[in-house]
Amino acid sequence: METVSEQPKVWTRDSASGEKRDVWTALKRGLRGRCPRCGQGKLFRAFLKVADHCSVCALDFTPHRADDLPAYLVIIIVGHIVVPTILWIETDYSPSVPLQLAIYLPFTLIASLLLLQPVKGAVVGVQWALRMHGFDDQNPEDTSKQD
């Protein structure tokens, strides 16, 4: 019985091109609202509208598909902060309901709005770093150049 010594081809993030894409760096740049490639250009042209391209390195942002993921992540993050806090305060201090509503509702709204843009930037940065959707530097329709 023969053993095959040839290793299977393993896909790596750098196999599509020579450009190295670090996930953590892209995530941090996205959190700051900067281009995931160069870290200089602005990622957003409005509050939640991603720009068409980077003004510094000309990276095309149009392939991103953040969709509803940033909103879901913000709900999870804010919920994990607000709910235990509410339970702790209610158990130990038992304030009146109007006072609780006057504090918890504005805090939840403000925290959600403050986190939404950084989380969306992080999602776009991770998509770029992992070469998801159209960020893979290859045209998926052009298969004639592939082996």
N, C-alpha and C positions, 0 to 999 in steps of 0.2 A: 504494500500500500504506500503510495507516494503522498508526501505532505507538501502542500503548497506554501511556499515561503513568501509569496507576494502578499503584502498588506493591503487591505481594502482602502480605497481612497476616502479619506476623512475630510469633510467639509469644514473649513475654518472661516472665521469672519474676514480674514485677509485674502482668501483665495480668489475673490472676484477681481481685485485690483491690488496694486502695491500700497494703496493708502491704508494706514493703520487707523482703526477707529476704536478708541477706548470708550467703553460703555459708561464708566463712572465720570469721566471728563465731560462727555456729551450730556449726561444727565445733569451735572452741576451747571454747565453752561445754559442748558435749557431752563433750569430753575431760576437762573438770573435773567432770563429773557434774551439771551444772546445766541448767536449762530452756533450750532453744535460743532461745526468744523473749525472755524477760526476763533470763536469766542469774542469777536469784536463787533460784528454787525448785529442789528436788532432783529429779533425773531418775529416780533409782532408789529403790525402797522396800526392796529387799534386794540382795544382791551382784550378781545379774544380772537381777533382776525390775524392769522399768520400771514406774514408778508409773502410776496411771490418769490423773492430771492434775497440773498444776503447782499447788502450794499458794499461789503468789503471784498468777499471772496467769490461772489456771484453764485453761491450754492442755491439750486432750485429747491424751494420748499413746497412746491405744489403737490408732490406725491404723498405728503403726509396724510394719514387717516386716523386722527385722534378720536373722532366721533364722540361717543358718550363716555369713554373711559375716564377722562379727567374729572367729570362730574361725579362718577361713581367713587373714584378714589377720594375726592374731597368729602363726600358724604361719609365714607368710612373713617377718614382721619378726624373730622370734626365730631362725628358721633362717638368715637373712642375717647375724645376729650370731654365733651359735654355730658354724656350720659353718666359716667362715673362721678363727675363733679356734682351733678344734680342729685344723684343717689346719696352721696356723702353729706351734702348740705341738708337735704331733706331728712336724713336719718339723725344727724347730730343737732341741727338747729331748728328745723321745722318752721321756716318763715311762711308768711302769708302767700297765698296763690298770686294775687296781683303783683307783689314784690318779685316773686320768682319769674313771672311772665315778663316783667319790666327789665329783668336782667338777662335771662336765658335767651329770649327771642332775638334781641338786638345782637347779643354776643354771637349767637349761631349764624345770623345773617352776615355780620361783619367778617367773622372768621372764614366763612365759606367764600365770600367775595375776595378776600385777601389771598386765599390759597388757590383759587381757580386758575389764574394766569400762570403762576409758577409750576403748578402741576401739569398744565397743558404743555408748557415749554419742555418740561422733563419728559413727557410722553413723546413729543416730537424728537427730542434729542436721542432717546433710546431707540426710536424707530430708525433714525439715521445711522446710529452706531451699529445696529444689528442688520443693516441693509434690508429693512422691511419695505414692502410695497415698491415704489419706484426709486428708492434710495440705493439701489444695488449697482449702479454704474453700468448696467448692461440693459440692452433693449430686449425685453422678453419676446417680442415678435420676431426679432432677427436671430433665428437659430442656425442660419447657414454658416456662421463663423465658429460655431461650437463644434467640438470633436464628436 
